[in-house]
Amino acid sequence: MSAPYHQIQIVVSVPALHLHAVLDAMADAGAGVIGNYTHCSYRSIGTGRFKPDSSADPAYGQKEAISEVEEYRIETICARDRVKVVCAAIRAAHPYEEPMLYLFPLLDENDFT
């Protein structure tokens, strides 16, 4: 049997103005490949909430003040061996100092007998 978790789901939230830059960076780094399709992702709209501390350099909002920003939540997948490259691409294209990234290992349907 092969090693588990060949695919990883990556989830990141990004302000609307930077949505396509982050989507393109993720795809260019190898995320979003499903069979014969590339650039695959799902997105939904929500509100991000944060309070930058005094040493932060916020792209949105003010230091020491709670801010809320309309953001898109992007969900996509990538091969396990591309995760570091995709995460680096997200960080390079994302306006936030510390984008919140979620990584979820995915089981393959063939793992269930």
C-alpha positions, 0 to 999 in steps of 0.5 A: 500500500502506498503512503497515505495523504498524497493530497492536501487541502489548502484553505486560505482567506484573502481580501477581494482585491488580491483574490485573483493574484493569490488564485493564480499564484496557487495554480502556478505553483501546482495547486488545483489539479484534479485529473485533466483539470487545473486551476480548480478551487472553491471560494466563499465570502466571509468576514475576517476579524483581527487586531494588529499589535503595535509591532505589526505592519497591517495591510488593512486596518490600524495597529491596536484596533480591531478590524473586519475585512470582507474576504474570500475563503479559497479551498483547493488541493495539491499534491503533498510534495507541492505543499511548501511551494504552494504555501510560499507562493501564497505568502508571496502574493498575499497582502497580509504579513501572516496569512492564515493557512489551513492544511488538511491531509486527504484520504483517497477513496481507495483507502476504504475497503 
